[in-house]
């Protein structure tokens, strides 16, 4: 299996631009998570989906952030408009369900200048 | 306080044992995990323990769980330079997995 696939791996964008991060979970996994990692705050859970339905988005920082999962094999995290404080590594992860291992992608390294 | 707490740094001499500690607040956590993150990479699951276990051993890794004190530890025997990384403690309840800030393990020659 290819594992959790994220794109882009690296993105540098200007403040105010829209950023879209993409994730393909492992086939057969029914839960998908978006995390953000910064030095100051560590790993924060932003949102997670079960069977394509958002279950808990309490970690989404503000309305500029949105996430979708239109089908079982694809999810997006969008930031519009982006700000320098959004600079972080964004990880997508998936799991087959409670009690199963959660697998992480390699991350999308976002820099907003 | 934080949901999952770990010390941020640990320095250990090569060949010695490393012990990374973690405390958590949610006593209803079902699984507790240790993940490893190398520079520029994602998180890799090292090991996990179910909440009704006290100890789990896997080659050089030993996990100890004190459920009463909500304390989890990871011991790495015979620490090698390749063990240099950030180690994350995490707890799971249902579908939600919450991570600590990570402990950066530095290996001294």
HADDOCK unambig.tbl for C-alpha pairs under 7 A between the chains (distance, minus, plus):
assign (segid A and resid 42 and name CA) (segid B and resid 101 and name CA) 4.48 0.50 0.50
assign (segid A and resid 43 and name CA) (segid B and resid 99 and name CA) 6.18 0.50 0.50
assign (segid A and resid 43 and name CA) (segid B and resid 101 and name CA) 6.38 0.50 0.50
assign (segid A and resid 97 and name CA) (segid B and resid 95 and name CA) 6.97 0.50 0.50
assign (segid A and resid 98 and name CA) (segid B and resid 94 and name CA) 5.75 0.50 0.50
assign (segid A and resid 98 and name CA) (segid B and resid 95 and name CA) 5.62 0.50 0.50
assign (segid A and resid 104 and name CA) (segid B and resid 42 and name CA) 6.06 0.50 0.50
assign (segid A and resid 104 and name CA) (segid B and resid 43 and name CA) 5.83 0.50 0.50
assign (segid A and resid 105 and name CA) (segid B and resid 42 and name CA) 5.86 0.50 0.50
assign (segid A and resid 106 and name CA) (segid B and resid 41 and name CA) 5.40 0.50 0.50
assign (segid A and resid 106 and name CA) (segid B and resid 42 and name CA) 4.28 0.50 0.50
assign (segid A and resid 107 and name CA) (segid B and resid 42 and name CA) 5.98 0.50 0.50
